[in-house]
Amino acid sequence: MAGSRPQEPPPVPPIALTGGIPDADTLPIQELMEASSSVLRREGQDALRYGGHQGHVGLRDWLAQELGRREGLSLTADSFTITNGISGALVNVCETFLDEGDVGLAESPTFPGGAGAMQNCLSQVVGVPLDEDGIIPEALSETIERLKGEGRRVKLLYTTPNFQNPTGTTMTLERRQAVVEVCQRHGVLIAEDDAYGDIRFEGERLPSLFALAGGKGAVYLGTFSKTMATGLRVGWVLADELVIEALLRTRFDLGTSPWLQRTVLEFVSTGLLEHHLAKVNEVYRSKRDAMLAALDERCGRYASWGRPEGGYFLWLTLAETVEPAALAEAARRLGVAYVGGPAFHLDGGGQRSIRLAYSFVREQEIPEAILRLGRALEEAARSGAK
């Protein structure tokens, strides 16, 4: 705002619980250096030239074998296209299947990048509520029927069934089956974001919506960003081959880096990914447990939260006694940063929620961060009582 005074920096350096990115100390730098070196020595010329927009066939073959085994599906390299992370995958899907004036659906709350990709296609995005078991099928059906009754074209549902961003919830099997049934009945394409599915500490992996749909009326979006490193920017779309052909017709970017795709393939095909996941999941489990323990000790009077079985996030619902604006100011002054709930709501809601990320912060800083948050909550509760 013109003429306004710049905000003064916080009195103490803040501890950030904001970024949903991998732990810096777990990045497989040495292993990727060795994988990259092997690729350049063995196939340097191919790795350093354009590779085509569907992606390296070797990586697509590996994905077909891995996901086919896991999901019980018969897949081939032609079932996949390699993208610039899940963000690039979702943009590709939206540009292919959404037209101006269409309606896309998203969970509420949701990852803002997902809604943004739909809005970028001049489509309206409508939120569908979720609870601790995931998106609510009855609300989904009612929303689609209402919009259709208004003459609107509902084309796409964007959802994150595993360790959802921002809530950390996992959609139950019953909910998954119901969501697939609703979307198939109404002809709504499911875009399933599984960025966090391999970051699992406990519980059993559930079948994907794509698998439950038999590969029809759904696309599955995956990435190596959260499991390996965000800077790789290697993701993928798994879909029916006719859908893959449609996606390729709207891409004019000459594909993602053949060098990085081959480097990722070298990493995963030599068993390094399995070892790496075991290591990082133990790190994230320990961080989650440290944050939950600190919250139980410091914040139980002022907020409630769930216990995610994986992923990067905790979602706090503030008690009615806590004044959100006072909390934001106290947290800034006391030196702890979080993401407020409105960032994840399409309608300006979420004032009484905050997201905490435990993935990037150092574990030894978590008790101090939650101590500061607890003090901020206490101040905000006193403010709300005035």
Secondary structure, DSSP 4 states (H G I P E B T S, - for coil): -TTPPPPPPPSSPPEE-------GGG--HHHHHHHHHHHHHHHHHHHTS---TT--HHHHHHHHHHHHHHHT----GGGEEEESHHHHHHHHHHHHH--TT-EEEEEES--HHHHHHHHTTT-EEEEEEEETTEE-HHHHHHHHHHHHHTT--EEEEEE--SS-TTT-----HHHHHHHHHHHHHHTPEEEEE-TTTT-BSSSPPPPPHHHHTTTSSEEEEEESTTTT-GGG--EEEE--HHHHHHHHHT--S--S-HHHHHHHHHHHHTTHHHHHHHHHHHHHHHHHHHHHHHHHHHTTTTEEE---SBSSEEEEEE-TT--HHHHHHHHHHHTEE-EEGGGG-TTS--TTEEEEE-SSS-GGGHHHHHHHHHHHHHHHHHHHH-
